[in-house]
Every structure is written in structure tokens, then in C-alpha cells.
Amino acid sequence: QVQLVESGGGLVQPGGSLRLSCAASGIEFNIYAMVWYRQVPGKQRELVARITSGGNTNYADSVKGRFTISRDNAKNTVYLQMNSLKPEDTAVYYCNAQWLSRGYWGQGTQVTVSS
């Protein structure tokens, strides 16, 4: 059984920080690229950050310089450190594992940036 479980979301003020975690089980974690997506109602899901099995990263322009993706293969966990949060970062954040034609999704965690 494959499971991706996100945690760390919540309500934060503009300028604040959150760290999202995604714990994976049931996959050979180290060979998967791990990706964070986000989605707001009425808008297409967008890629936020990606980290390959080799540790290469890329980011959406909107979060570059503010967000950092990392992974701990020993813990089968990928993280998204989010700093300098803005109201437009408000979304449901989803964890995704990708390897060749295989892909798995977490259930999502809500991030709300508001004063």
C-alpha cells in the first residue's frame, strides 16, 4: 500500500513561515522524484517545487527565493520550507511522488496566509 501523508499546514500571518512534511511509505523512496503542488479553488493545480532522486531542485517563479524543497531519504520524507509567506500562497498543498510512469498523490494539507 502506497501512502503519502502531508503535515505542517495551518494558518500563518503574512511574512511568516511554515514547514510542510510529506512522509512516504510503500515505495522505493530514494528513486522517486518528489514534487510539491498547490491548488486553489477554480484554478489549475500548479507545480511549486521539485527535487529529483539526485537532489536537483527547481521551483515555480512565484516561490523562488522563498521556498526550499529538501528530502531525507533515511526518513522517506520530503519537506517544503516556506518563508516570507504571502496571501497568494494560500492553497491546498499536495505531495507527489514520480518515477517513470508511476505517480502517487497525498491527500493535501491546507495552508492559509492571512492576518
matplotlib code that plots the C-alpha trace (Angstrom):
import matplotlib.pyplot as plt

x = [0.0, 1.4, 0.8, 1.9, 0.9, 1.4, 1.5, 2.5, -0.1, -2.1, -2.9, 0.0, 0.4, 1.9, 5.7, 5.6, 7.0, 5.7, 7.4, 5.4, 6.4, 5.4, 6.1, 6.0, 5.6, 5.2, 7.6, 11.3, 11.6, 15.1, 14.5, 11.4, 11.4, 9.3, 7.1, 5.0, 1.9, -0.7, -4.2, -6.8, -10.5, -11.2, -7.5, -5.4, -3.1, 0.5, 3.9, 5.6, 8.9, 10.5, 13.5, 14.9, 16.4, 19.8, 18.9, 18.4, 15.7, 13.5, 10.8, 8.0, 9.0, 6.4, 8.1, 11.8, 13.9, 11.3, 10.6, 13.1, 12.5, 14.6, 14.5, 15.7, 15.9, 16.6, 13.2, 11.4, 10.3, 10.3, 10.0, 8.9, 10.2, 8.1, 9.4, 8.1, 4.6, 2.2, -1.6, -1.4, 0.4, -2.9, -3.8, -4.0, -0.5, -0.1, 2.8, 3.5, 6.0, 7.1, 9.2, 8.9, 5.2, 4.4, 2.9, 1.3, -0.5, -1.0, -4.3, -3.2, -2.7, -4.3, -2.0, -3.8, -1.8, -3.9, -3.9]
y = [0.0, 3.4, 6.3, 9.9, 11.8, 15.6, 17.6, 21.0, 23.1, 25.7, 29.4, 31.8, 35.6, 37.2, 37.2, 34.1, 30.6, 27.0, 23.8, 21.1, 17.5, 14.5, 11.1, 8.3, 4.6, 1.6, 3.0, 2.8, 6.4, 7.1, 6.6, 8.9, 12.5, 14.3, 17.3, 19.8, 21.1, 23.5, 24.3, 27.0, 26.7, 27.5, 27.4, 24.7, 22.8, 24.2, 22.8, 24.6, 22.8, 19.6, 17.6, 14.7, 11.5, 13.0, 16.1, 18.6, 21.2, 23.6, 26.0, 28.0, 31.6, 32.7, 31.0, 31.1, 32.5, 32.0, 28.2, 25.4, 21.8, 19.1, 15.4, 12.9, 9.5, 7.8, 9.1, 8.7, 12.3, 15.4, 18.9, 22.2, 25.1, 28.2, 31.6, 35.1, 33.8, 35.8, 35.7, 34.4, 31.3, 30.2, 26.9, 23.2, 21.8, 18.3, 15.9, 13.9, 11.0, 10.4, 7.6, 6.9, 6.3, 5.9, 8.7, 8.9, 11.7, 12.7, 13.9, 17.5, 20.0, 23.4, 26.5, 29.8, 33.0, 35.8, 38.4]
z = [0.0, -1.1, 1.2, 1.1, 4.2, 4.3, 7.5, 8.7, 7.1, 9.0, 9.4, 9.4, 9.1, 6.0, 6.3, 8.5, 7.9, 7.7, 7.0, 5.3, 5.5, 3.4, 4.7, 2.1, 2.6, 0.2, -2.4, -3.1, -1.9, -3.0, -6.7, -6.8, -7.7, -5.1, -6.0, -4.2, -6.0, -4.8, -5.9, -5.1, -5.9, -9.6, -10.6, -12.1, -9.9, -10.2, -9.5, -6.6, -6.2, -7.3, -6.2, -8.1, -6.8, -7.3, -5.3, -8.2, -7.5, -9.3, -8.3, -9.6, -10.2, -7.7, -4.8, -5.9, -3.1, -0.5, -0.6, -0.2, -1.0, 0.6, 1.2, 3.8, 2.2, 5.5, 6.8, 3.5, 3.8, 1.7, 3.1, 1.9, 3.9, 3.2, 4.3, 3.7, 3.1, 1.1, 1.0, -2.6, -1.2, 0.3, -1.2, -0.6, -0.9, -2.3, -2.2, -5.3, -5.9, -9.5, -11.1, -14.8, -15.5, -11.8, -9.7, -6.3, -4.5, -0.9, 0.5, 0.7, 3.6, 3.8, 4.0, 4.8, 4.9, 6.4, 9.0]

ax = plt.figure().add_subplot(projection="3d")
ax.plot(x, y, z, "-o")
ax.set_aspect("equal")
plt.show()
